[in-house]
Amino acid sequence: MEAPTGSRRTPAPEERQRDAERTRRQLLTAALEVFAAKGYAGARVQDIADRAGVNKRLINYYFGGKEGLYRALRSEWLSREAEFATPDLSISDLTVRYLHEVLANPQSIRLVLWHGLADGDETPPEQSEDLSDLYRRRELGELSADLDPASIMLAMMGMVMAPVTLPHIVRQLFGVEPGSAEFEARYGEQLRLITSRLAAPGGAGTPEGVVR
């Protein structure tokens, strides 16, 4: 017998896989927007599903709930970070790379800010920051021996995140929008100069011709 006209065809496995990947991507994009706007505690699963245009039960199906979705976003950031923050870069180049990433994806930084403002039980626990690369750089002379890697990490994070956390101050000081190419070029070059002066005398990070 011939199949009835208009009957539905069973999707091939590769089609189902593409649909699943598309749904996961829609949920991750929507979750980033909602978490960035409302924080983890204020984000509702229904809001994320509505923004993604899918049934909210799919959040449990693909991620095991809101916490799993949050952790998936964290994993995406770590994967992206591993691609642009390679250990062969100088500390100055690394700082400028982070600045570019922050300006291109400010929502990721807003997640960090919400996390800092929330009570400890309102947000999934984060992994501790890894200072091993900064200790390595200090041993190589790229950081002066009297500099504390933890303090340097905090200072660098503050400098890089400032355009997102203080956009109004950027406008007052620089007269341009923090997301503009003009600001990124000017501020990035200054961050490069500032961080280059963290090196030990004669170390790898000391710019040519600079007397310390």
C-alpha positions in Angstrom: 0.0 0.0 0.0 1.1 3.5 -0.7 1.7 5.8 2.3 -1.2 8.2 2.8 -0.6 11.6 1.3 0.7 14.1 3.8 2.0 11.5 6.3 4.9 12.6 8.4 8.4 11.2 7.6 10.5 10.0 10.5 13.5 12.3 10.8 16.8 10.8 10.0 19.3 10.5 12.9 21.5 13.3 11.6 18.4 15.5 11.4 17.4 14.8 14.9 21.0 15.6 16.0 20.9 18.9 14.2 17.6 19.7 15.8 18.9 18.8 19.3 22.0 21.0 18.7 19.9 23.9 17.5 17.6 23.6 20.6 20.6 23.5 22.9 22.1 26.5 21.3 18.8 28.4 21.5 18.5 27.6 25.2 22.1 28.6 25.9 21.7 31.9 24.1 18.5 32.7 25.9 19.9 31.7 29.2 22.9 34.0 28.8 20.5 36.9 28.1 18.2 36.2 31.0 20.9 35.4 33.5 22.8 38.6 32.5 19.6 40.7 32.9 18.3 39.1 36.2 21.1 37.1 37.7 20.8 33.4 38.6 18.4 33.8 41.5 16.1 36.1 39.5 16.0 34.1 36.3 13.0 32.0 35.8 13.1 28.8 33.7 9.9 29.8 32.0 11.5 33.1 30.9 14.4 31.3 29.4 12.2 28.8 27.6 10.0 31.6 26.3 13.0 33.6 25.0 14.3 30.4 23.3 10.9 29.6 21.9 10.9 26.1 23.2 9.0 24.1 25.9 10.6 24.6 29.3 10.7 20.8 29.9 13.6 20.8 27.3 15.7 22.6 29.9 15.5 19.6 32.2 15.9 17.2 29.2 19.1 18.8 27.9 20.7 20.4 31.0 19.0 18.9 34.0 17.5 22.2 35.1 18.5 25.8 35.6 21.7 25.0 37.5 22.9 22.7 34.7 22.2 25.4 32.2 24.2 27.9 34.2 27.1 25.4 34.4 26.9 24.8 30.7 27.4 28.6 30.1 30.4 28.5 32.4 31.9 25.6 30.5 31.4 27.5 27.2 33.3 30.4 28.6 36.2 28.2 29.8 36.4 26.6 26.3 36.4 30.0 24.6 39.0 31.2 27.1 41.3 28.3 26.4 41.2 29.3 22.7 42.2 33.0 23.1 44.2 32.9 26.3 47.1 30.7 25.3 50.2 30.5 27.5 52.6 31.6 24.8 51.1 35.2 24.9 52.9 37.9 26.8 51.0 39.2 29.8 50.3 42.4 27.9 48.9 40.6 24.9 46.9 38.4 27.2 45.3 41.4 28.9 44.3 43.0 25.6 42.8 39.7 24.4 40.7 39.6 27.6 39.6 43.2 27.0 38.5 42.4 23.5 36.5 39.4 24.7 34.9 41.4 27.4 33.8 44.2 25.1 32.6 41.7 22.5 30.6 39.6 25.0 29.6 41.9 27.9 26.8 39.6 29.0 29.4 37.1 30.3 30.8 39.7 32.6 27.4 40.6 33.9 27.0 37.0 35.1 30.2 37.5 37.1 28.8 40.7 38.6 25.5 39.1 39.5 27.4 36.2 41.1 29.3 38.7 43.3 26.1 40.4 44.4 24.2 37.3 45.2 24.2 35.4 48.5 26.3 32.2 48.6 23.3 29.9 48.3 21.7 31.7 45.3 24.2 30.8 42.7 25.9 27.5 41.8 29.5 27.3 43.2 32.2 28.4 40.8 35.6 26.9 40.3 38.4 28.7 42.0 40.7 30.9 39.9 43.9 29.3 38.8 47.0 31.3 39.6 49.5 28.8 38.3 50.1 30.7 35.0 50.9 34.0 36.9 53.3 32.1 39.2 55.0 30.7 36.1 55.3 34.1 34.5 56.8 35.5 37.8 59.4 32.7 37.7 60.3 33.7 34.1 60.7 37.3 35.1 57.6 38.5 33.2 56.3 39.6 36.6 58.5 41.2 39.2 59.4 38.8 42.1 57.8 41.2 44.7 54.4 41.1 43.0 51.7 38.9 44.4 50.0 36.8 41.7 46.6 36.9 43.5 46.7 40.7 43.7 47.8 41.0 40.0 44.9 38.7 38.9 42.4 40.9 40.8 43.8 44.1 39.4 43.9 42.8 35.9 40.3 41.6 36.2 39.2 45.0 37.5 40.9 46.8 34.6 39.5 44.6 32.0 35.9 44.6 33.4 35.8 48.3 34.1 34.3 49.3 30.7 31.3 46.9 31.4 30.9 47.8 35.1 31.4 51.5 34.7 30.3 52.5 31.2 29.2 55.9 32.3 32.6 56.6 33.6 34.1 55.6 30.3 31.9 58.0 28.5 32.9 60.8 30.9 36.6 60.1 30.7 37.1 59.1 27.1 34.1 60.8 25.4 33.2 57.7 23.5 31.1 54.6 24.0 32.8 51.7 25.8 31.9 49.3 23.0 33.4 51.4 20.3 36.5 50.5 18.3 38.1 53.8 19.2 37.8 53.1 22.9 39.1 49.5 22.6 42.1 50.7 20.6 43.0 53.5 23.0 42.3 51.7 26.2 43.9 48.5 25.0 47.1 50.2 24.2 47.2 51.7 27.6 46.6 48.4 29.3 49.4 47.0 27.2 51.8 49.7 28.5 50.6 49.3 32.1 51.0 45.5 32.2 54.4 45.6 30.4 55.7 47.5 33.4 54.9 44.6 35.8 58.1 42.7 34.6 61.2 42.3 36.7 64.1 44.5 35.5 65.3 43.1 32.3 62.5 40.5 32.3 60.5 39.3 29.3 57.8 41.9 29.7 59.9 45.0 29.8 59.4 47.0 26.6 62.5 47.9 24.6 64.0 51.3 25.6 62.1 51.5 28.9 64.2 52.2 31.9 62.9 50.7 35.2 
